């Protein structure tokens, strides 16, 4: 009798573990999270790579606005 209950408990435990691996509940949210993480990493990498070019672009605009706003007095 003891072996049967132990065996039955082992089978129940194996079935529960198998059910965890076969269950797809929550899989969609996990995939969305992974996609969002990859997009964030790509955006950060793009900003790091193009950071100097973007900075130069804004500095160029700053120079244009400074020339336009300074007035010369005769």
N, CA, C and O of each residue as an XYZ file, in Angstrom:
296
protein
N       0.817     -1.197      0.000
C       0.000      0.000      0.000
C       0.859      1.260      0.000
O       0.523      2.226     -0.685
N       1.951      1.272      0.747
C       2.806      2.454      0.801
C       3.471      2.693     -0.552
O       3.565      3.829     -1.017
N       3.935      1.599     -1.181
C       4.574      1.761     -2.482
C       3.588      2.309     -3.504
O       3.965      3.117     -4.353
N       2.343      1.885     -3.436
C       1.351      2.359     -4.386
C       1.129      3.859     -4.240
O       1.083      4.580     -5.237
N       0.989      4.333     -3.002
C       0.766      5.767     -2.810
C       1.998      6.565     -3.218
O       1.884      7.656     -3.776
N       3.175      6.017     -2.936
C       4.391      6.711     -3.352
C       4.455      6.758     -4.876
O       4.761      7.796     -5.463
N       4.164      5.625     -5.507
C       4.197      5.561     -6.959
C       3.160      6.496     -7.566
O       3.428      7.207     -8.534
N       1.965      6.477     -6.969
C       0.905      7.349     -7.462
C       1.305      8.813     -7.299
O       1.030      9.634     -8.174
N       1.952      9.141     -6.182
C       2.415     10.512     -5.976
C       3.480     10.907     -6.988
O       3.494     12.039     -7.472
N       4.370      9.979     -7.306
C       5.400     10.258     -8.306
C       4.778     10.533     -9.669
O       5.194     11.448    -10.380
N       3.789      9.739    -10.020
C       3.115      9.929    -11.308
C       2.406     11.279    -11.334
O       2.472     11.996    -12.332
N       1.733     11.626    -10.245
C       1.055     12.918    -10.183
C       2.052     14.060    -10.328
O       1.789     15.038    -11.027
N       3.203     13.929     -9.660
C       4.206     14.977     -9.740
C       4.750     15.092    -11.165
O       4.923     16.196    -11.681
N       5.016     13.954    -11.794
C       5.508     13.975    -13.175
C       4.479     14.581    -14.120
O       4.837     15.318    -15.039
N       3.213     14.276    -13.903
C       2.159     14.857    -14.736
C       2.076     16.366    -14.550
O       1.856     17.096    -15.516
N       2.249     16.837    -13.326
C       2.215     18.282    -13.084
C       3.401     18.980    -13.747
O       3.248     20.050    -14.336
N       4.577     18.373    -13.649
C       5.760     18.961    -14.283
C       5.600     18.959    -15.802
O       5.934     19.939    -16.467
N       5.090     17.862    -16.342
C       4.849     17.791    -17.782
C       3.843     18.861    -18.204
O       4.001     19.493    -19.249
N       2.816     19.060    -17.392
C       1.819     20.082    -17.686
C       2.410     21.478    -17.702
O       1.987     22.325    -18.489
N       3.390     21.728    -16.834
C       4.034     23.042    -16.833
C       4.786     23.296    -18.134
O       4.762     24.408    -18.661
N       5.447     22.279    -18.645
C       6.213     22.447    -19.873
C       5.325     22.512    -21.105
O       5.671     23.177    -22.082
N       4.195     21.839    -21.074
C       3.305     21.821    -22.224
C       2.344     23.002    -22.238
O       1.763     23.314    -23.277
N       2.174     23.649    -21.118
C       1.248     24.769    -21.036
C       1.821     25.983    -21.762
O       2.992     26.322    -21.591
N       0.999     26.626    -22.565
C       1.422     27.817    -23.292
C       0.808     29.078    -22.688
O       0.825     30.139    -23.313
N       0.278     28.967    -21.503
C      -0.347     30.101    -20.842
C       0.722     31.138    -20.500
O       1.720     30.812    -19.857
N       0.520     32.364    -20.920
C       1.479     33.425    -20.641
C       2.597     33.523    -21.665
O       3.482     34.368    -21.531
N       2.573     32.687    -22.666
C       3.638     32.688    -23.666
C       3.618     33.974    -24.487
O       4.677     34.500    -24.827
N       2.445     34.483    -24.807
C       2.339     35.701    -25.615
C       2.971     36.896    -24.935
O       3.689     37.666    -25.574
N       2.715     37.063    -23.643
C       3.295     38.193    -22.915
C       4.808     38.077    -22.843
O       5.517     39.081    -22.915
N       5.299     36.863    -22.703
C       6.745     36.657    -22.674
C       7.361     37.046    -24.009
O       8.414     37.683    -24.047
N       6.716     36.670    -25.094
C       7.231     37.020    -26.416
C       7.195     38.531    -26.630
O       8.143     39.097    -27.173
N       6.124     39.186    -26.214
C       6.064     40.641    -26.337
C       7.160     41.306    -25.509
O       7.761     42.289    -25.944
N       7.417     40.778    -24.335
C       8.487     41.321    -23.499
C       9.847     41.176    -24.152
O      10.663     42.097    -24.106
N      10.098     40.023    -24.763
C      11.369     39.816    -25.458
C      11.516     40.749    -26.655
O      12.591     41.303    -26.882
N      10.446     40.923    -27.415
C      10.488     41.827    -28.565
C      10.737     43.252    -28.105
O      11.542     43.966    -28.703
N      10.054     43.674    -27.048
C      10.250     45.022    -26.519
C      11.683     45.220    -26.040
O      12.268     46.282    -26.255
N      12.244     44.217    -25.401
C      13.632     44.299    -24.952
C      14.599     44.421    -26.117
O      15.547     45.204    -26.057
N      14.370     43.655    -27.177
C      15.238     43.737    -28.352
C      15.137     45.095    -29.037
O      16.144     45.632    -29.500
N      13.934     45.652    -29.106
C      13.762     46.979    -29.699
C      14.484     48.025    -28.865
O      15.121     48.921    -29.418
N      14.395     47.926    -27.550
C      15.083     48.878    -26.674
C      16.595     48.782    -26.842
O      17.277     49.805    -26.896
N      17.120     47.573    -26.924
C      18.566     47.400    -27.116
C      18.996     47.973    -28.459
O      20.038     48.623    -28.545
N      18.211     47.742    -29.509
C      18.543     48.276    -30.830
C      18.501     49.800    -30.835
O      19.357     50.436    -31.450
N      17.518     50.394    -30.160
C      17.425     51.854    -30.107
C      18.606     52.448    -29.357
O      19.177     53.448    -29.793
N      18.973     51.853    -28.248
C      20.117     52.352    -27.478
C      21.401     52.211    -28.287
O      22.228     53.123    -28.303
N      21.571     51.079    -28.954
C      22.770     50.878    -29.773
C      22.823     51.891    -30.910
O      23.891     52.420    -31.219
N      21.688     52.163    -31.528
C      21.644     53.162    -32.600
C      22.001     54.548    -32.108
O      22.712     55.288    -32.788
N      21.517     54.905    -30.935
C      21.851     56.221    -30.387
C      23.321     56.318    -30.013
O      23.939     57.368    -30.189
N      23.882     55.242    -29.504
C      25.304     55.252    -29.148
C      26.159     55.374    -30.407
O      27.132     56.128    -30.429
N      25.800     54.641    -31.444
C      26.579     54.672    -32.684
C      26.458     56.029    -33.374
O      27.462     56.568    -33.839
N      25.264     56.584    -33.450
C      25.041     57.835    -34.167
C      25.064     59.042    -33.244
O      24.686     60.136    -33.663
N      25.494     58.877    -32.008
C      25.451     59.970    -31.036
C      26.248     61.187    -31.449
O      25.766     62.311    -31.309
N      27.464     60.994    -31.959
C      28.295     62.126    -32.362
C      27.695     62.863    -33.554
O      27.751     64.091    -33.617
N      27.125     62.124    -34.492
C      26.506     62.758    -35.651
C      25.288     63.585    -35.240
O      25.079     64.687    -35.749
N      24.497     63.059    -34.333
C      23.321     63.794    -33.857
C      23.755     65.037    -33.094
O      23.153     66.100    -33.242
N      24.793     64.908    -32.283
C      25.308     66.053    -31.538
C      25.812     67.126    -32.493
O      25.551     68.311    -32.286
N      26.524     66.726    -33.527
C      27.011     67.682    -34.522
C      25.872     68.369    -35.245
O      25.956     69.560    -35.546
N      24.819     67.640    -35.524
C      23.657     68.215    -36.192
C      23.022     69.297    -35.327
O      22.701     70.376    -35.826
N      22.836     69.022    -34.040
C      22.244     70.014    -33.149
C      23.171     71.207    -32.950
O      22.705     72.341    -32.841
N      24.474     70.964    -32.904
C      25.415     72.077    -32.787
C      25.379     72.949    -34.032
O      25.531     74.166    -33.937
N      25.180     72.347    -35.192
C      25.041     73.119    -36.427
C      23.806     73.999    -36.389
O      23.861     75.162    -36.790
N      22.692     73.460    -35.911
C      21.480     74.268    -35.771
C      21.695     75.407    -34.781
O      21.222     76.523    -34.991
N      22.408     75.115    -33.711
C      22.678     76.140    -32.707
C      23.475     77.283    -33.327
O      23.195     78.450    -33.056
N      24.459     76.959    -34.151
C      25.255     77.991    -34.810
C      24.416     78.834    -35.754
O      24.602     80.048    -35.834
N      23.499     78.203    -36.467
C      22.627     78.945    -37.386
C      21.755     79.916    -36.611
O      21.606     81.069    -37.015
N      21.180     79.472    -35.511
C      20.302     80.342    -34.730
C      21.081     81.466    -34.062
O      20.563     82.574    -33.924
N      22.301     81.202    -33.652
C      23.103     82.257    -33.036
C      23.428     83.341    -34.049
O      23.391     84.525    -33.714
N      23.744     82.966    -35.272
C      24.046     83.964    -36.303
C      22.815     84.779    -36.656
O      22.917     85.976    -36.923
N      21.659     84.145    -36.658
C      20.426     84.840    -37.020
C      19.976     85.804    -35.925
O      19.369     86.832    -36.223
N      20.261     85.492    -34.683
C      19.762     86.334    -33.598
C      20.723     87.444    -33.218
O      20.311     88.412    -32.580
N      21.977     87.337    -33.584
C      22.912     88.418    -33.242
C      22.748     89.541    -34.249
O      22.696     89.315    -35.458
N      22.670     90.722    -33.740
C      22.531     91.886    -34.615
C      23.783     92.725    -34.503
O      24.401     92.829    -33.443
N      24.126     93.300    -35.589
C      25.294     94.182    -35.585
C      24.809     95.614    -35.461
O      23.836     96.017    -36.099
N      25.484     96.352    -34.655
C      25.129     97.762    -34.496
C      26.139     98.595    -35.277
O      27.343     98.348    -35.207
N      25.655     99.560    -36.006
C      26.569    100.386    -36.812
C      27.371    101.353    -35.982
O      28.178    102.109    -36.523
